[in-house]
Amino acid sequence: MVNFRPSDVLDKPYAMVCLPVLAAEDAQEAYRESWALPHSMMRMIYQQSYVIPSPTEA
């Protein structure tokens, strides 16, 4: 990383990976609920609130 500066807290850069996890009763419900995350990303792109909406709102 070109702009990294070591400090007392962190001496070298590191990476963190975050993945969304979805659990549902069946595949159909999982598919329905999965539409909320892409919807929130579109809201973020358009500088709107990107709170993840409910499946009904998405």
DOPA-616201 format. One record per residue (C-alpha): z, x, y; residue in three letters. Coordinates in nm, 3 decimals, padded with zeros to 5 digits. Each point is the difference from the previous one (the first is absolute). Layout:
% residues N
@up Z | east X | north Y | ronu Ala
...
END
This chain:
% residues 58
@up 00.000 | east 00.000 | north 00.000 | ronu Met
@up -00.114 | east 00.165 | north 00.322 | ronu Val
@up 00.251 | east -00.154 | north 00.246 | ronu Asn
@up 00.313 | east 00.022 | north -00.214 | ronu Phe
@up 00.299 | east 00.184 | north 00.148 | ronu Arg
@up 00.296 | east 00.082 | north -00.229 | ronu Pro
@up 00.342 | east -00.125 | north 00.109 | ronu Ser
@up 00.360 | east 00.008 | north -00.126 | ronu Asp
@up -00.071 | east -00.321 | north -00.190 | ronu Val
@up -00.341 | east 00.076 | north -00.153 | ronu Leu
@up -00.137 | east 00.348 | north -00.064 | ronu Asp
@up -00.342 | east -00.103 | north -00.134 | ronu Lys
@up -00.218 | east -00.314 | north 00.010 | ronu Pro
@up 00.003 | east -00.250 | north -00.282 | ronu Tyr
@up -00.181 | east -00.321 | north -00.093 | ronu Ala
@up 00.132 | east -00.342 | north -00.094 | ronu Met
@up -00.197 | east -00.265 | north -00.187 | ronu Val
@up 00.082 | east -00.369 | north 00.040 | ronu Cys
@up -00.159 | east -00.267 | north -00.216 | ronu Leu
@up 00.044 | east -00.376 | north 00.019 | ronu Pro
@up 00.129 | east -00.164 | north -00.319 | ronu Val
@up -00.060 | east -00.362 | north -00.093 | ronu Leu
@up 00.166 | east -00.197 | north -00.280 | ronu Ala
@up -00.085 | east -00.358 | north -00.090 | ronu Ala
@up 00.034 | east -00.244 | north -00.289 | ronu Glu
@up -00.368 | east 00.024 | north -00.094 | ronu Asp
@up -00.328 | east 00.162 | north 00.105 | ronu Ala
@up -00.113 | east -00.302 | north 00.204 | ronu Gln
@up 00.319 | east 00.000 | north 00.209 | ronu Glu
@up -00.020 | east 00.378 | north 00.045 | ronu Ala
@up -00.360 | east -00.034 | north 00.124 | ronu Tyr
@up 00.102 | east -00.276 | north 00.245 | ronu Arg
@up 00.291 | east 00.204 | north 00.135 | ronu Glu
@up -00.209 | east 00.318 | north 00.024 | ronu Ser
@up -00.205 | east -00.140 | north 00.291 | ronu Trp
@up 00.293 | east 00.035 | north 00.240 | ronu Ala
@up -00.012 | east 00.382 | north 00.021 | ronu Leu
@up -00.370 | east 00.037 | north 00.098 | ronu Pro
@up 00.052 | east -00.284 | north 00.248 | ronu His
@up 00.285 | east 00.188 | north 00.165 | ronu Ser
@up -00.214 | east 00.317 | north 00.021 | ronu Met
@up -00.273 | east -00.196 | north 00.182 | ronu Met
@up 00.262 | east -00.131 | north 00.243 | ronu Arg
@up 00.113 | east 00.358 | north 00.062 | ronu Met
@up -00.359 | east 00.114 | north 00.068 | ronu Ile
@up -00.035 | east -00.274 | north 00.262 | ronu Tyr
@up 00.335 | east 00.103 | north 00.155 | ronu Gln
@up 00.174 | east -00.319 | north -00.101 | ronu Gln
@up 00.334 | east -00.023 | north -00.179 | ronu Ser
@up -00.046 | east 00.153 | north -00.343 | ronu Tyr
@up 00.301 | east -00.155 | north -00.165 | ronu Val
@up -00.116 | east -00.086 | north -00.352 | ronu Ile
@up -00.068 | east -00.375 | north 00.004 | ronu Pro
@up 00.085 | east -00.240 | north -00.281 | ronu Ser
@up -00.282 | east -00.077 | north -00.246 | ronu Pro
@up -00.042 | east -00.337 | north 00.171 | ronu Thr
@up -00.044 | east 00.161 | north 00.344 | ronu Glu
@up -00.243 | east 00.262 | north -00.134 | ronu Ala
END
